[in-house]
Amino acid sequence: MLHIQRVGGGGGGQVVVVVAGQVDLATAPQLAEALALARREAPQEIVADLTKVDFLDSVGVRVLVEAAREAGQQDSSLSVRGATGWVARVLEITGVEDYLRVIPAQPAGSGEAER
């Protein structure tokens, strides 16, 4: 099951797409659609918050990479934040950390305020 929530408006700012659950073959189209809707607002930055994602497969990685490419074509950017555990490992071993702007998860109690 996948839950997606959008936070913030476009208009040149930032749109955060908060994702929770598993991103796999069955749910990746939902993520792709949420990221496409965010791009239509023409923000400077789209952030895919994966803090609550506990599984990401190659289809989900492909969705993120394609969304980053499409955002770049619109003079926008896509960042991925909050990936931990398996999700962070998948991003690392697939090498997309070099292509996607991956913002590491903040350790609990770090005092870092969320945007």
C-alpha positions as a LaTeX table, in Angstrom:
\begin{tabular}{lrrr}
\hline
Residue & $x$ (\AA) & $y$ (\AA) & $z$ (\AA) \\
\hline
Met1 & 0.00 & 0.00 & 0.00 \\
Leu2 & 1.21 & 3.49 & $-0.83$ \\
His3 & 0.10 & 6.78 & 0.68 \\
Ile4 & 1.04 & 10.08 & $-0.94$ \\
Gln5 & 0.53 & 13.57 & 0.44 \\
Arg6 & 1.54 & 16.83 & $-1.23$ \\
Val7 & 2.76 & 19.70 & 0.93 \\
Gly8 & 3.33 & 23.25 & $-0.25$ \\
Gly9 & 2.42 & 25.00 & $-3.44$ \\
Gly10 & 4.33 & 25.67 & $-6.61$ \\
Gly11 & 4.51 & 29.17 & $-8.00$ \\
Gly12 & 8.28 & 29.11 & $-8.11$ \\
Gly13 & 8.77 & 27.54 & $-4.68$ \\
Gln14 & 9.02 & 24.03 & $-3.42$ \\
Val15 & 6.54 & 21.17 & $-3.56$ \\
Val16 & 7.07 & 18.25 & $-1.19$ \\
Val17 & 5.59 & 14.88 & $-2.11$ \\
Val18 & 5.47 & 12.80 & 1.07 \\
Val19 & 5.40 & 9.09 & 0.33 \\
Ala20 & 4.64 & 6.29 & 2.80 \\
Gly21 & 4.56 & 2.53 & 2.32 \\
Gln22 & 6.04 & 0.45 & $-0.45$ \\
Val23 & 7.01 & 1.68 & $-3.90$ \\
Asp24 & 6.95 & $-1.28$ & $-6.26$ \\
Leu25 & 5.49 & $-2.42$ & $-9.58$ \\
Ala26 & 1.94 & $-2.08$ & $-8.28$ \\
Thr27 & 2.30 & 1.35 & $-6.64$ \\
Ala28 & 4.96 & 3.12 & $-8.73$ \\
Pro29 & 2.35 & 4.56 & $-11.14$ \\
Gln30 & 0.79 & 6.43 & $-8.20$ \\
Leu31 & 4.15 & 7.97 & $-7.36$ \\
Ala32 & 4.76 & 8.86 & $-11.01$ \\
Glu33 & 1.39 & 10.61 & $-11.18$ \\
Ala34 & 1.99 & 12.53 & $-7.93$ \\
Leu35 & 5.37 & 13.73 & $-9.19$ \\
Ala36 & 3.85 & 14.70 & $-12.57$ \\
Leu37 & 1.16 & 16.73 & $-10.80$ \\
Ala38 & 3.85 & 18.46 & $-8.75$ \\
Arg39 & 5.79 & 19.33 & $-11.95$ \\
Arg40 & 2.68 & 20.93 & $-13.45$ \\
Glu41 & 2.86 & 23.57 & $-10.70$ \\
Ala42 & 6.27 & 24.62 & $-12.09$ \\
Pro43 & 8.10 & 24.77 & $-8.76$ \\
Gln44 & 11.82 & 25.45 & $-8.50$ \\
Glu45 & 12.19 & 22.21 & $-6.58$ \\
Ile46 & 10.22 & 19.04 & $-6.02$ \\
Val47 & 11.17 & 17.03 & $-2.95$ \\
Ala48 & 10.21 & 13.37 & $-2.74$ \\
Asp49 & 10.17 & 12.68 & 1.00 \\
Leu50 & 10.83 & 8.96 & 1.43 \\
Thr51 & 11.13 & 9.02 & 5.22 \\
Lys52 & 8.13 & 6.70 & 5.60 \\
Val53 & 8.93 & 4.41 & 2.67 \\
Asp54 & 10.00 & 0.96 & 3.81 \\
Phe55 & 10.49 & $-0.68$ & 0.39 \\
Leu56 & 11.65 & 0.62 & $-2.98$ \\
Asp57 & 12.29 & $-1.57$ & $-6.00$ \\
Ser58 & 13.82 & $-0.87$ & $-9.41$ \\
Val59 & 10.51 & 0.36 & $-10.82$ \\
Gly60 & 10.34 & 2.98 & $-8.06$ \\
Val61 & 13.93 & 4.00 & $-8.75$ \\
Arg62 & 13.08 & 4.39 & $-12.44$ \\
Val63 & 10.12 & 6.63 & $-11.56$ \\
Leu64 & 12.38 & 8.88 & $-9.48$ \\
Val65 & 15.06 & 9.08 & $-12.17$ \\
Glu66 & 12.52 & 9.85 & $-14.92$ \\
Ala67 & 10.86 & 12.48 & $-12.72$ \\
Ala68 & 14.25 & 14.11 & $-12.10$ \\
Arg69 & 15.00 & 14.14 & $-15.83$ \\
Glu70 & 11.60 & 15.64 & $-16.65$ \\
Ala71 & 11.94 & 18.24 & $-13.89$ \\
Gly72 & 15.33 & 19.23 & $-15.29$ \\
Gln73 & 13.78 & 19.76 & $-18.71$ \\
Gln74 & 11.43 & 22.28 & $-17.06$ \\
Asp75 & 14.25 & 24.14 & $-15.26$ \\
Ser76 & 13.23 & 22.54 & $-11.99$ \\
Ser77 & 14.91 & 19.93 & $-9.84$ \\
Leu78 & 13.91 & 16.84 & $-7.94$ \\
Ser79 & 15.46 & 15.93 & $-4.62$ \\
Val80 & 14.97 & 12.77 & $-2.61$ \\
Arg81 & 15.08 & 13.13 & 1.16 \\
Gly82 & 14.77 & 10.91 & 4.18 \\
Ala83 & 15.70 & 7.56 & 2.67 \\
Thr84 & 16.79 & 5.10 & 5.34 \\
Gly85 & 17.49 & 1.38 & 5.63 \\
Trp86 & 16.62 & $-0.66$ & 2.56 \\
Val87 & 15.51 & 2.39 & 0.57 \\
Ala88 & 18.80 & 4.22 & 1.14 \\
Arg89 & 20.70 & 1.05 & 0.24 \\
Val90 & 18.79 & 0.64 & $-3.03$ \\
Leu91 & 19.55 & 4.23 & $-4.00$ \\
Glu92 & 23.21 & 3.64 & $-3.17$ \\
Ile93 & 23.73 & 0.32 & $-4.99$ \\
Thr94 & 21.87 & 1.45 & $-8.11$ \\
Gly95 & 24.17 & 4.47 & $-8.38$ \\
Val96 & 21.32 & 6.95 & $-8.68$ \\
Glu97 & 22.69 & 8.90 & $-5.72$ \\
Asp98 & 25.05 & 10.42 & $-8.27$ \\
Tyr99 & 22.14 & 11.44 & $-10.51$ \\
Leu100 & 19.43 & 12.32 & $-8.01$ \\
Arg101 & 20.02 & 14.93 & $-5.35$ \\
Val102 & 19.73 & 12.68 & $-2.29$ \\
Ile103 & 19.36 & 14.47 & 1.02 \\
Pro104 & 20.30 & 12.09 & 3.84 \\
Ala105 & 17.85 & 11.38 & 6.64 \\
Gln106 & 18.49 & 13.45 & 9.74 \\
Pro107 & 19.37 & 11.42 & 12.82 \\
Ala108 & 16.73 & 11.47 & 15.52 \\
Gly109 & 17.28 & 14.32 & 17.92 \\
Ser110 & 19.62 & 16.17 & 15.57 \\
Gly111 & 17.78 & 19.41 & 16.16 \\
Glu112 & 17.50 & 19.99 & 12.43 \\
Ala113 & 14.15 & 21.57 & 11.67 \\
Glu114 & 12.23 & 20.17 & 8.74 \\
Arg115 & 11.34 & 22.49 & 5.90 \\
\hline
\end{tabular}
